[in-house]
Amino acid sequence: MAQLSGFQSDALQEIGGIGMGNAATALSKILNSRVQLNLSNAQIIDIKSMSQMVPSSMTLAAVLMDLRGDLIGTMMLLFDFNSAATLSSVLISGTTHEEDPGMYESALNEMGNILTGSYLKSIYEFLGAKVIQSPPTILLGDAEKVFNEIENRLKGASADVLNIETMFQVQGLCSPQGNCTLYGDMFLFLNNDSLGSLLSFIDKLVNAQ
């Protein structure tokens, strides 16, 4: 499996931080709550191994969007189910749609759409990479189900897949379980060809300075 150099890893983490920083600002405005970025990580991973990092008993809610253009891959906004339920409740609170179960899913989809758009806009402004996102879809299930779907969307890639992950927390929104800090992850998955393209954009930026 290919490995990133220290410089490449640092540059990709910086891109993840910039992209999610813009997305966090958008999320903070939507929820009227403080959103804090915790950690950004960039690595080349085997998709099959990622499900082993999450307890099999945990139900996840993933908002998925495919990417095309200068970079090809998948964006995923990931929450545990309780956090997703709390966020969607806040999004539709006070509207006429509170009694419509389908609107909770629609609210999460729209949030994923806005955050991904903000993230990709930052990548374009920083690197000049033009990327278009697909309409969002929601997937509920355990980690194996979620990451199998990512593998399928990346057409069965099992190695040399770039993952830029940025963890964040939303403060001041209390779930029914009494937890007032909700955690989420934004993932950018790119196949091997798009990894090369992204590194080329970084090289052009460095050489232009």
Buried (B, 14 or more C-beta within 10 A) or exposed (E): EEEBEEEBBEBBBBBBBBBBBBBBEBBBEBBEBEBEBEEBBBBBBBBBEBBEEBEEEEBBBBBBBBBEBBBBBBBBBBBBEBBBBBBBBBBBEEEEBEEEEEBBBBBBBBBBBBBBBBBBBBBBEBBEBEBEBBEBBBBEBBBBBBBBBBBEBBEEBEEBBBBBBBBBBBEEBEBEEEEEBBBBBBBBBBBBEBBEBBBEBBEEEEEEE
